[in-house]
Amino acid sequence: MTDDKEARRRQLTGVAFMCAGVLAFTFQDLIIKGISGTYPAHEIVFVRTLLALPITLLIVMLDGGPKQLRTNRLGAHSVRGVMLFLAYTTYYLGIAALPLAMAVAISFAAPLFITAFAGPLLGEKVGKIRWLAVLLGFLGVVIVMKDRLGQLEWAVLLPVLSALFYALAQIHGRHIGATETGATMSFYVNIAFLILSGLAGIVIGNGAFAEWSHPSLAFLLRAWTWPTPHDFLLMLGCGAAASIGIYCLGQGYRMAEANLAAIFEYTALPWAILWGYLFFAQLPGYSTLAGVGLVVVAGVIIAFRERPRRTPLRGNET
């Protein structure tokens, strides 16, 4: 009985960490959408990463010290860093033009892509039920996109690209994770973000191509400007939110069963709806809510159908 109580307490603690981590990331989305009309995306990523790097290094020190930074797989870390940089950048460009709830809902196509790619890229067997869930989820994504597609709003495709790059990065991360720790992977992702956003600033950060009025293109091509003290604090908040979010989600997946933890990632949706209403006077329409419902149902089905595959791995976690 004591063991059951301890297991239940651990599960609940993991769920609490998941909810806290998801909330932290929605704060980051809110800040980025709020300042997307003033600074370019790559500048925000650069400053955010620069501020988050000390926190990441602290986590590395607590997780085993400097030896965690040694790796023989620098190329693999670099590939994953590029894919995650593309995933987050396309997502940020999307939220500059789209309602926050819509962008978040479409980005939840990532688990669907992961399931679809599990067979050809990982050699996993995907059964009929999971394939039906994938189709159901993609139908939900199309429904969410419907209104914007009707207006020829190409920015609706940006969160789809983000989900695709994120899924590829996660699949690649499964291979790296066999030999590398979470702290090591997080550190090299931050280094990749810093280098790539800095290069973007050098190439297009002078504003020479900033002639587009579309919110996403303007967010990408706008010239770098020195942030005001207020905006610098907001970017600092982005770095803190990202670091807290990464830590909490990592703890959530460590302490709760993976299938249970994954479901609570969907708590981002009500937060996104709330922030969109309070700060941008945006409310999702009925079609968006219907599509969101299908995506959530598909995600829950996939999470529970993967339970037999994931549970045995719990004993290998560090």
C-alpha positions in Angstrom: 0.0 0.0 0.0 2.9 2.3 0.8 4.4 1.7 -2.6 1.0 2.5 -4.2 0.8 5.8 -2.4 4.3 6.7 -3.3 3.7 5.8 -6.9 0.5 7.9 -6.9 2.3 10.8 -5.3 5.0 10.6 -7.9 2.5 10.6 -10.7 0.7 13.6 -9.3 4.0 15.5 -8.8 4.9 14.7 -12.4 1.5 16.0 -13.6 2.0 19.2 -11.6 5.4 19.7 -13.2 3.9 19.2 -16.7 1.2 21.8 -16.0 3.8 24.3 -14.7 6.1 23.7 -17.6 3.3 24.2 -20.2 2.2 27.4 -18.4 5.8 28.7 -18.5 5.9 28.2 -22.3 2.6 29.9 -22.8 4.0 33.0 -21.0 6.9 32.9 -23.5 4.5 32.7 -26.5 2.5 35.6 -25.0 5.7 37.8 -24.6 6.9 37.0 -28.1 3.6 37.7 -29.7 3.5 41.0 -27.8 6.9 42.3 -29.0 6.8 40.7 -32.5 5.8 44.1 -34.0 9.0 45.8 -32.7 11.9 43.4 -33.0 12.9 40.6 -35.4 12.4 37.0 -34.4 16.2 36.2 -34.6 17.1 39.0 -32.2 14.5 37.8 -29.7 15.8 34.2 -30.0 19.4 35.5 -29.6 18.7 37.6 -26.5 16.5 34.9 -25.0 19.1 32.2 -25.5 21.9 34.4 -24.2 19.9 35.0 -21.1 18.8 31.3 -20.8 22.3 29.9 -21.2 23.5 30.6 -17.7 20.5 28.8 -16.3 21.2 25.9 -18.6 24.8 25.8 -17.5 23.6 25.7 -13.8 21.4 22.7 -14.7 24.4 21.0 -16.3 26.5 21.7 -13.2 23.8 20.2 -11.0 23.4 17.2 -13.3 26.9 16.0 -13.1 29.3 18.9 -13.7 31.4 20.0 -16.6 31.9 16.4 -17.7 28.3 16.5 -19.0 29.5 18.8 -21.8 31.9 16.3 -23.3 30.5 14.5 -26.4 31.6 12.5 -29.3 28.4 13.3 -31.2 28.8 17.0 -31.9 27.5 16.5 -35.5 24.3 14.8 -34.3 23.7 17.6 -31.7 24.2 20.2 -34.5 21.6 18.6 -36.7 19.1 18.4 -33.9 19.9 22.1 -33.0 19.2 23.2 -36.5 15.9 21.3 -36.7 14.8 22.8 -33.3 15.8 26.3 -34.4 13.7 26.0 -37.5 10.8 24.5 -35.5 10.8 27.4 -32.9 11.5 30.1 -35.5 8.6 29.1 -37.8 6.3 28.8 -34.8 7.3 32.3 -33.6 6.7 33.7 -37.1 3.3 32.0 -37.1 2.1 33.5 -33.8 3.0 37.0 -35.2 0.3 36.7 -37.8 -2.2 34.2 -36.3 -4.4 34.1 -33.2 -2.4 32.5 -30.3 -4.9 29.7 -29.8 -4.9 28.8 -33.5 -1.1 28.6 -33.7 -0.9 26.5 -30.6 -3.6 24.1 -31.8 -1.9 23.6 -35.2 1.5 23.0 -33.5 0.0 20.0 -31.8 0.3 18.2 -35.1 3.8 17.3 -33.9 2.8 14.1 -32.1 0.9 13.1 -35.3 4.0 13.6 -37.4 6.1 11.6 -34.9 3.7 8.7 -35.1 3.5 8.9 -38.9 7.4 8.8 -39.1 7.8 6.2 -36.4 7.6 3.4 -38.9 9.9 4.5 -41.7 12.5 6.3 -39.5 12.5 4.3 -36.3 11.3 0.9 -37.5 8.3 1.0 -35.1 5.1 -0.8 -35.9 2.2 1.6 -36.0 -1.1 -0.2 -35.7 -4.4 0.6 -37.4 -5.8 2.5 -34.4 -2.9 4.8 -34.2 -3.0 5.4 -38.0 -6.7 6.3 -37.6 -5.9 8.7 -34.8 -3.2 10.3 -37.0 -5.8 10.8 -39.7 -8.3 12.1 -37.2 -5.8 14.6 -35.8 -4.8 15.9 -39.2 -8.4 16.4 -40.1 -8.7 18.5 -36.9 -5.6 20.5 -38.0 -7.2 21.2 -41.4 -10.5 22.3 -39.7 -8.5 24.7 -37.5 -6.7 26.0 -40.6 -9.9 26.3 -42.7 -10.9 29.9 -42.0 -7.4 31.2 -42.6 -6.9 29.1 -45.7 -10.1 30.6 -47.0 -8.5 34.0 -46.7 -5.3 32.8 -48.4 -3.4 33.4 -45.2 -0.2 31.4 -45.9 1.1 32.0 -42.4 -1.2 29.2 -41.2 1.3 26.8 -42.7 4.1 28.1 -40.4 2.9 26.2 -37.3 2.6 23.1 -39.6 6.2 23.4 -40.6 7.1 24.0 -37.0 5.4 20.8 -36.0 7.2 18.9 -38.8 10.6 20.2 -37.8 9.9 19.5 -34.1 8.8 15.9 -34.8 12.0 15.3 -36.8 14.1 16.7 -34.0 12.4 14.6 -31.4 12.9 11.4 -33.5 16.5 12.4 -34.0 16.7 13.0 -30.3 15.7 9.4 -29.5 18.9 8.3 -31.2 21.1 10.8 -29.4 19.4 10.1 -26.1 20.8 6.6 -26.0 24.2 8.0 -25.2 23.7 11.7 -24.1 22.0 13.2 -21.1 19.2 15.6 -21.2 21.4 18.4 -19.8 24.0 17.8 -22.5 21.3 17.9 -25.2 19.8 21.0 -23.8 23.2 22.8 -23.7 24.1 22.1 -27.3 20.6 23.1 -28.5 21.2 26.5 -26.8 24.6 26.8 -28.4 23.0 26.1 -31.8 20.2 28.7 -31.2 22.8 31.3 -30.2 25.0 30.7 -33.3 22.1 30.4 -35.8 20.2 33.5 -34.5 23.5 35.4 -34.5 24.2 34.4 -38.1 20.7 35.5 -39.1 21.4 38.8 -37.5 24.6 39.3 -39.5 22.9 38.3 -42.8 19.5 40.0 -42.6 19.6 41.9 -39.3 20.5 45.2 -41.0 16.9 45.6 -42.3 18.0 45.7 -45.9 15.1 43.3 -46.8 12.5 44.8 -44.4 10.0 46.0 -47.0 7.2 43.5 -46.3 4.1 44.5 -44.5 3.0 40.9 -43.7 3.4 40.4 -39.9 5.4 37.1 -40.3 7.8 38.5 -43.0 8.2 41.7 -41.1 9.0 39.7 -37.9 11.6 37.8 -39.8 13.3 40.6 -41.8 13.0 43.6 -39.5 16.3 45.3 -38.5 17.9 44.6 -35.1 17.3 47.5 -32.6 18.6 48.0 -29.1 15.7 46.9 -26.8 14.3 49.4 -24.3 14.7 48.5 -20.6 11.1 47.3 -20.5 11.4 45.1 -23.6 14.8 43.8 -22.4 13.1 42.6 -19.2 10.4 40.9 -21.3 13.1 39.1 -23.3 14.7 38.1 -20.0 11.3 36.8 -19.0 11.3 34.7 -22.2 14.7 33.2 -21.3 13.5 32.4 -17.8 10.2 31.0 -19.0 12.0 28.8 -21.5 14.5 27.5 -18.9 11.7 26.8 -16.3 9.5 25.2 -19.0 12.3 22.8 -20.2 13.1 21.8 -16.6 9.5 21.3 -15.6 8.6 19.2 -18.7 11.7 17.1 -18.2 10.7 16.5 -14.6 7.2 15.8 -15.6 8.2 13.1 -18.1 10.6 11.6 -15.5 8.1 11.3 -12.7 4.8 10.5 -14.5 4.1 7.8 -17.1 4.9 9.2 -20.5 1.4 8.6 -21.9 -0.1 10.4 -18.9 2.4 13.3 -19.0 1.9 13.8 -22.7 -1.9 14.5 -22.3 -1.2 17.5 -20.0 0.7 19.2 -22.8 -2.7 20.0 -24.1 -3.3 22.3 -21.1 -1.5 24.9 -23.3 -4.7 25.3 -25.3 -7.0 26.9 -22.6 -4.1 29.1 -21.6 -3.6 30.3 -25.2 -7.3 31.0 -25.5 -7.3 33.0 -22.2 -4.1 35.0 -23.1 -5.5 35.7 -26.6 -8.7 37.0 -25.2 -7.2 39.1 -22.4 -4.3 40.6 -24.3 -5.3 40.6 -28.0 -9.1 40.5 -27.9 -9.0 37.2 -29.9 -11.5 34.4 -29.4 -11.4 31.1 -31.5 -14.4 30.4 -33.6 -16.6 27.2 -33.5 -14.6 25.6 -36.3 -11.4 26.2 -34.5 -12.7 24.7 -31.3 -14.1 21.7 -33.2 -10.7 21.1 -34.8 -8.9 21.5 -31.5 -11.2 18.8 -30.0 -10.3 16.4 -32.8 -6.5 17.1 -32.3 -6.8 16.5 -28.6 -8.8 13.3 -29.0 -6.2 12.0 -31.5 -3.3 12.9 -29.2 -4.9 11.1 -26.2 -5.5 8.0 -28.3 -1.9 8.0 -29.5 -0.6 8.5 -26.0 -2.5 5.6 -24.6 -1.8 3.3 -27.5 1.9 3.9 -27.0 1.7 3.0 -23.4 3.0 -0.6 -23.8 6.0 0.6 -25.7 6.9 3.4 -23.3 6.4 1.8 -19.9 9.3 -0.6 -20.0 11.7 2.3 -20.7 10.9 3.9 -17.3 13.6 1.9 -15.6 16.3 3.2 -18.0 15.7 6.9 -17.1 18.3 8.8 -15.2 
